[in-house]
Amino acid sequence: MFATRNSGKPEFLLYYGRSLPLQPPRDFIYNNYAQNGLALPGYQPRKEQHHYHQRRSRERSRSNHRRRRSRERRMENEERTSRDSLGISSGRSGRGKMTTGCQQFLKYANLLFTFIVFIAGAGILGLGIYILGSDYGAQQVSEALGDDLYLIAAYVLIASGGVLVIVSMCGCCGALRESRIMLGIFIFSVSILVLALVAAAVMVFVFRQKMEGDIIHSMENVLIDKYGVDLAHHSDNRMATDWWNWLQRELKCCGVTGGVNSTTSWAIYRHTTWYKGFETGKPYVPQSCCDPEGDLNECTGISDFNGPPARGPPFTASMDSNPNLFTTGCYDELVHYIQNHAIMIGVAAIAVVIIMLFGLFFAVFMCRRVEPEHSIY
């Protein structure tokens, strides 16, 4: 016995000799439950039907996600268009990019100071290479002074300049790409360099007297033992002799330290191996200690003169002053030269440190402003 389902009356189905109420198929009920994301208790659908509904559920989830993302992008584009039409810049756009006026200022200020640091590093690197490779460079000066301090200083300049060039390039790339990693490398490296410069300045200030004594002692030993000795067979002696002649001509000095009454200025040559090699005991000083426009024989003591270098020290009132002889020691003239340029050297050193600190300051602020980039999968 069959009846229509729309009649609202009980319906029966004669099934294998039994009268049962007519019910909707359970698969039909499961489909309705599955479409709403529910599970029908006590029902195990066919395997292919179960996978079909799972696939449909994933597709609906992806579709909803795409619609939501599309709606968000559309709203962002509308907001950006409205802001651009009003001349207002949004705080951030894209993946952590800096677009406000303050952030752009930080970015380009950081670029400026890192570029200046790059120029300073390139200059220091070039100076170190020039000192190391010039005619009277670090190697020659170290041989002449008998100390490797000048050679070490040249290598330190080359290393410092190279590091500054590399880290400033990292800083520029980090500012352009707004990369926290590159900015962090720049901040760390510049901090280490600033601390190293401060430590080196403190050490030089603390140990300056000991360094001064060691340098003077080394200069005296080199001048006594190597100047003018067997130049044909000893290249280091020849190098030391050439350097001393060049230094005495350029600075208008003679010997190591002191004035006309000092035994370590012009009079030190009487104790050198070079002077002891002359059987006649003349000349007393080399020609590099003399004014090239003056009387060289009178200056070196070959011709008789009532005064240095044939007589003295000490220089007495009965002696005549030799106008052709340089009587001041070369170490004193070097110190005098540095003192005359101390303001320029100090200003340059302070300017480099200030530029590095400003670059460090802007890099830190920019690194704090840049958001880390997260990949979206």
C-alpha positions in Angstrom: 0.0 0.0 0.0 1.5 3.3 -1.1 0.4 6.8 -0.4 1.8 10.2 -1.4 4.2 11.9 1.0 2.6 15.3 0.7 -0.7 13.9 2.0 0.5 14.2 5.6 -1.1 10.8 6.3 0.6 7.7 7.6 2.1 5.8 4.8 3.0 2.1 4.8 5.1 -0.1 2.7 4.5 -3.8 2.3 8.1 -5.1 2.4 8.8 -8.7 2.7 5.5 -9.4 4.2 5.8 -6.7 6.9 4.0 -3.4 7.3 6.5 -0.6 8.1 6.2 3.2 8.2 7.6 4.8 5.1 10.8 6.8 5.9 13.2 8.9 3.9 16.3 7.2 2.8 19.2 7.5 5.3 21.6 8.5 2.6 19.3 11.5 1.8 19.4 12.5 5.5 23.2 12.1 5.6 23.5 14.4 2.6 21.6 17.1 4.4 23.7 16.7 7.5 26.9 16.7 5.6 26.1 19.8 3.7 25.7 21.6 7.0 29.0 20.2 8.4 27.3 17.8 10.8 27.6 14.0 11.3 24.7 11.7 11.5 25.0 9.5 14.6 25.1 5.8 14.0 25.4 6.0 10.3 28.3 4.8 8.2 28.0 6.1 4.6 29.5 4.4 1.7 33.3 5.0 1.4 33.1 6.9 -1.9 30.3 9.0 -0.7 32.2 9.9 2.5 35.3 11.0 0.5 33.1 13.0 -1.9 31.6 15.0 0.9 35.0 15.6 2.5 36.3 16.9 -0.8 33.3 19.2 -1.2 33.8 20.5 2.3 37.5 21.4 1.6 36.5 23.1 -1.7 33.9 25.1 0.1 36.5 26.1 2.8 38.9 27.2 0.1 36.3 29.1 -1.7 35.2 30.9 1.4 38.9 31.8 2.2 39.4 33.1 -1.4 36.2 35.2 -1.1 37.3 36.6 2.3 40.8 37.4 1.0 39.4 39.0 -2.1 37.0 41.1 0.0 39.9 42.2 2.2 42.1 43.1 -0.8 39.2 45.1 -2.3 38.7 47.0 0.9 42.5 47.7 1.2 42.6 48.9 -2.4 39.6 51.2 -1.8 41.1 52.6 1.3 44.5 53.1 -0.4 42.7 54.8 -3.3 40.8 57.1 -1.0 44.0 58.0 1.0 45.9 58.7 -2.2 43.2 60.9 -3.5 43.4 62.9 -0.2 47.2 63.0 -0.3 47.4 60.9 2.9 50.0 58.1 3.1 49.1 54.9 5.0 51.3 53.7 7.8 52.4 50.5 6.2 51.7 48.8 2.9 52.7 45.5 1.6 55.0 43.3 3.7 56.3 45.6 6.5 57.3 48.5 4.2 58.0 51.9 5.6 55.9 54.6 4.0 55.2 57.4 6.5 57.1 60.6 6.4 59.0 59.9 9.6 59.9 56.4 8.5 61.1 57.6 5.1 63.2 60.2 6.8 64.8 57.4 9.0 65.4 55.3 5.8 67.2 58.0 3.8 69.1 59.4 6.8 70.4 55.9 7.4 71.3 55.7 3.7 73.2 59.0 3.9 75.2 58.2 7.0 76.0 54.7 5.8 77.3 56.1 2.5 79.5 58.6 4.4 80.8 55.6 6.5 81.5 53.9 3.2 83.5 56.9 1.9 85.4 57.1 5.2 86.2 53.3 5.2 87.4 53.6 1.6 89.6 56.5 2.5 91.1 54.6 5.5 91.6 51.5 3.3 93.4 53.6 0.7 95.5 55.3 3.3 96.6 52.0 4.7 97.4 50.6 1.3 99.4 53.8 0.4 101.3 53.7 3.7 102.1 50.0 3.1 103.2 50.3 -0.5 104.8 53.8 -0.8 108.5 54.3 -1.3 109.0 55.1 2.3 106.1 53.0 3.6 105.4 51.0 6.7 108.0 48.3 5.9 110.8 50.8 5.4 109.8 52.8 8.4 109.6 49.7 10.6 113.1 48.8 9.5 114.4 52.3 10.1 112.7 52.5 13.6 113.6 49.0 14.5 110.0 48.5 15.6 107.0 46.9 13.9 104.5 49.4 15.5 104.2 51.4 12.3 103.7 48.2 10.2 101.1 47.0 12.5 99.3 50.4 12.3 99.2 50.1 8.5 97.7 46.7 8.7 95.1 47.9 11.3 94.2 50.7 8.9 93.7 48.3 6.0 91.6 45.9 8.1 89.5 48.7 9.7 88.9 50.3 6.3 87.9 47.0 4.7 85.5 46.2 7.5 83.9 49.7 7.3 83.4 49.3 3.5 81.8 45.9 3.9 79.5 46.8 6.8 78.5 50.1 5.3 77.4 48.1 2.2 75.4 45.9 4.4 73.9 49.0 6.0 72.9 50.5 2.7 71.4 47.3 1.4 69.6 46.9 4.7 68.2 50.4 4.5 67.1 49.9 0.8 65.6 46.5 1.3 64.4 47.2 4.9 66.1 44.1 6.1 66.4 43.6 9.8 69.2 41.0 9.3 71.5 43.3 7.3 70.7 46.3 9.6 71.6 44.0 12.6 74.9 43.1 11.0 75.7 46.8 10.4 74.7 47.7 14.0 76.8 45.0 15.5 79.9 45.6 13.4 79.9 49.4 13.8 79.4 49.0 17.6 82.5 46.7 17.7 84.5 49.2 15.7 83.5 52.2 17.8 84.5 50.3 21.0 87.8 49.2 19.4 88.6 52.8 18.4 87.8 54.1 22.0 89.9 51.3 23.5 92.8 52.0 21.2 92.7 55.7 22.0 92.7 55.0 25.7 95.6 52.6 25.4 97.7 55.1 23.4 96.9 57.8 26.0 97.8 55.5 29.0 101.0 54.0 27.4 102.2 57.0 25.5 105.2 57.6 27.7 106.4 54.0 27.4 105.8 54.0 23.7 107.7 57.3 23.3 110.7 55.8 25.2 110.6 52.6 23.1 110.5 54.5 19.8 113.4 56.8 20.8 115.5 53.8 21.9 114.8 51.9 18.7 115.7 54.9 16.5 119.0 55.3 18.3 119.9 51.7 17.9 119.0 51.6 14.2 121.0 54.9 13.6 124.0 53.6 15.4 124.2 50.1 14.0 122.7 50.3 10.5 123.1 53.7 9.1 125.6 53.6 6.2 126.9 50.2 7.1 127.7 47.7 4.3 124.9 49.0 2.0 125.9 46.8 -0.9 125.3 43.5 1.0 122.5 44.4 3.5 119.3 45.6 2.0 117.8 46.4 5.4 120.7 48.7 6.2 120.3 50.4 2.8 116.6 50.8 3.4 117.2 52.3 6.9 119.9 54.7 5.5 117.7 55.9 2.7 114.8 56.5 5.1 116.9 58.5 7.5 118.3 60.6 4.7 114.8 61.3 3.4 113.5 62.1 6.9 116.3 64.5 7.8 115.9 66.4 4.5 112.1 66.6 4.7 111.9 67.7 8.4 115.2 69.6 8.4 116.5 67.6 11.4 119.5 65.6 12.4 119.8 62.6 14.7 117.1 61.4 17.0 116.1 63.8 19.8 117.2 67.0 21.5 118.7 70.3 20.4 122.1 71.7 19.8 123.4 70.7 23.3 122.0 67.1 23.1 124.2 64.1 22.6 121.4 62.2 20.7 120.7 64.8 18.0 123.5 65.7 15.5 126.2 64.5 17.9 124.9 61.0 17.9 126.7 60.3 14.6 130.0 60.3 16.5 128.9 57.1 18.1 127.7 55.4 14.9 129.4 52.6 13.0 129.2 54.9 9.9 131.4 57.6 11.6 133.9 55.0 12.9 134.5 53.8 9.3 136.3 57.1 8.4 140.0 57.0 9.2 140.3 60.8 9.1 137.4 61.3 11.6 135.5 63.4 9.1 132.7 64.1 8.2 131.0 64.3 11.5 127.4 64.3 10.1 126.0 63.1 6.7 125.0 65.6 4.1 121.3 65.0 4.7 121.7 66.9 8.0 122.7 70.0 6.0 120.9 72.8 4.3 121.3 71.9 0.6 121.8 75.6 -0.3 124.6 76.1 2.3 128.2 75.2 2.5 128.3 71.4 2.8 132.0 71.2 3.8 131.4 73.6 6.7 128.2 71.8 7.7 129.7 68.3 7.8 132.9 69.5 9.5 135.3 68.7 6.7 136.4 72.3 6.7 137.5 74.0 10.0 134.7 75.7 11.8 134.6 77.0 15.4 131.4 75.2 16.4 129.2 72.2 15.6 129.7 69.6 14.3 133.5 69.6 15.0 133.1 71.0 18.5 130.5 70.4 21.1 128.3 69.5 22.7 127.8 71.4 24.9 127.6 74.5 22.8 129.4 77.3 24.6 129.3 81.1 24.2 132.8 81.0 22.6 131.6 78.8 19.7 129.9 80.0 16.5 126.5 78.8 15.5 126.6 76.7 12.3 123.8 78.1 10.0 124.1 75.2 7.6 123.5 72.4 10.1 120.2 71.1 11.3 120.6 70.7 15.1 117.1 69.5 16.1 116.4 65.7 16.5 114.0 64.1 14.0 111.8 62.6 16.7 111.2 66.1 18.1 110.4 67.4 14.6 107.9 64.6 14.1 106.2 65.4 17.4 106.2 69.1 16.4 104.7 68.2 13.0 101.9 66.2 14.7 101.2 68.9 17.1 100.9 71.5 14.3 98.3 69.2 12.7 96.7 68.0 15.9 93.6 70.0 15.4 93.0 68.7 11.9 93.8 65.1 12.9 91.6 65.4 16.0 88.7 66.9 14.1 88.9 64.2 11.4 89.0 61.4 14.1 86.1 62.9 16.0 84.1 63.5 12.8 84.6 59.8 11.8 83.4 58.6 15.2 80.4 61.0 15.2 79.4 59.9 11.7 79.6 56.2 12.8 77.5 57.0 15.9 74.8 58.8 13.8 74.8 55.9 11.4 74.4 53.5 14.4 71.6 55.7 15.8 69.5 55.8 12.7 70.2 52.1 11.9 68.9 51.1 15.4 65.7 53.2 15.0 65.1 51.9 11.6 65.6 48.3 12.6 63.1 48.8 15.4 60.6 50.3 12.9 60.9 47.6 10.3 58.5 44.7 10.9 59.8 41.2 10.3 58.6 39.6 7.1 56.4 36.6 7.5 55.7 34.3 4.5 52.1 33.4 3.9 51.4 30.0 2.6 
